[in-house]
Amino acid sequence: MEFDSRVRQRFPPGSSEDDLKAELAKQGFKLAEYDGVHDATLYRGWIVKAMWSVRWKSQYGRITDLWGVFGYKAP
């Protein structure tokens, strides 16, 4: 919940999608898009990996909805 709160605070609805993408790419997030939802994910770790993911929807270059997901990925 803390990661989600930080993401929403930094890029509230109406923020520039290009600014969001640039910041996430600078931090090493990998960008993708699935069914109209944009996704930027970063993994850290060896066997069990911590995962940070920022997901959002946009219209006309502006963020309309955004949420952050934190969790772990294991084999």
N, C-alpha and C positions, 0 to 999 in steps of 0.2 A: 504494500500500500504506500510505503514511503517513496519508492521509485516512481510510482504512478503520480503521486502528488507533486514531486519535483518536476517531472516532465510537463505536467499540465500548467504548473506555475511559470515555467520558463517559456513555453509556447502555447499560450491560451488561444482559443478559437479566434480566427481573424488574423493570426500571425502568418507571415510569409512562409509558404511551403519551401521555397528555394533556400531561405535562411535555415530552416530546420534540416533540410537535406545536407547542406554544406557543413553545419555543425556536427551532425551525426557522422558524415564521411570523415571529417577531421579527427573524430574520436575513434575511428576504426570500425564503425558499424557497417555491415553489408546491407545494401538496399535491394528491395524486391517489391513486387506488386502482385496481389492475388485477388481476383474478383472485385476490383475497385478499392481494395484496402491496401494501403502502402505499409511496408514493413521494413524496419531496420533492426538488425539483430547483431549482438556482440557476444561471443563465447570466450570464457577464460577458464583454464584448468586443464588437467591431463585426462584422468579417467572419469571423474565426476566433474562436469563443467558447469560453472555458473553461467546463466544466460540472462542478458538484459535485452529486452525487445521493446521498441517504440512502434506503435501502430497508429495509423491515422487515415482519415478521409479528407479530401479537399475538393474545392470547386473554385475555378478561375484563379488558381495559384494561391489560394488562402485556405488555411486549415479550418475544417468545419467540425471535426471530432478527433480527439487524440487520447490515447491511453498508453500507459507503460506497464510492462509485464516483467517480473523478475522470478527466476526459478532455477532449477537444476536439471541437467540432462545427464543421464547415466546410460552405459551400454545395456 
